[in-house]
Amino acid sequence: MKKFNALLLLTALLAGTVSAQTAMPSGSGAMPMAGSADMAQGEIRKVDMDNKKITIKHGEIKNLDMPGMTMVFQVKDPVLLEKTKVGDKVLFKAEKSGGALVVTDIKPAN
């Protein structure tokens, strides 16, 4: 019985290892980014430091069920605007907050 339990445990451990490996992109060698599923791709069109807004031409924003377009977003933290300039290709997170669409994170797209 002990051998059977050990074999069952080993099988479960191996199955977990295989499923964890298949979740990784093939040949990437990199760990998946936390929250990357919520990130949308875009290109900065305008940075408005005075009004704390940014214009982004973006692809689909899945968490907002929004198709690609160019639009103005508010930013949660004005420091985010200091990281960007017109023409930058970026990955960003946006969410609805108080009836407005707000960029909560932004980073260069690689």
N, C-alpha and C positions, 0 to 999 in steps of 0.2 A: 504494500500500500504506500509506503514511503517513497519507493521508486516512482510510482504512478504520480504522486503529488509533486515530486521534484520535476518529472517530465512535463506535467501540466504547467508548472510555474515557468520552466524554461521556455516552453512554447509561447506562453503569454508575453514573456519578456522579449523574445525574438519578434513576435508580431508587432509589438510596440515600437521596436527599433526600425523595422521595415516601414511602418506607416509614417514615422517621423522623417525618415529619409525621403520618402516619396512626396512629402509635403514641400520639400526644398526644390527650387528651380534647378533643372539639370545643368551640371557643370558650373554653377554660379560660384560655389565655394564661399558664399557669403550668407550670413544669417539674415532672415527676413527682417525688415524694418518694422518696428512697433507702430501700429496705426497706419501703415502704408496703404491699406485698402481704402482709407478715407481721403487719401491725398489725390488731388486733381492736378493735371498738367496745365500750364498756362504760360503766357508771355506778357510781361509787364508793358503796358501801353502808356500809363501816366502815373506819377507819384505825386500826391497832393498832401504835403507835410502840414500845411496850415489847417486843413479841414480833416486831417487824419483819415484820408481815403486813398484807395488805389484802384486803378482801372486795369483789368486783366482780360485778355482774350484767352478763353479757357476751353478745354474739352469738357466732356460730361462730368458733372459733379454728382456721383452716385448717391451719396448720403442725403442730398437735397432733391434727388430725382429731377435734375436740371440738365438739359442738353447743352452742347457747346454754344458759346456766344461771347460777345464782348460786353462787359458790364463793370459798374463801379461798386466797390465793396468798402464798407467801413473796416477799420482794423481794431482788434481788441487791445493791442499794445502798440503805441506809436514807434517803439523801437524796431518793430518789424519793417517799417518803411525805410529805416536807415540801412537795412540789409539789401535793398533793391535799387535798381535803376531801370530806366526805359530800355527795352530790348532784351532784358534778362529772361531766360527760360527758367521756369520755377515749378516746384511742386508745392501745393498749398492745401490747407484745410479751411473750410468755410462752414458756418452753421447759422441757423436762424436764431436771432436774439432780440427780443422785444420788437418783433416785426421787421427788423433789418437783417440783411445778410452781412456777416462779419467774418473776416479772415482771422483765424486764431493761430495759425502757424504758417510759415513760409520758409522755403529753403531752395538753394540752387538745384536745378535738375542736372543730373550727370549723364 
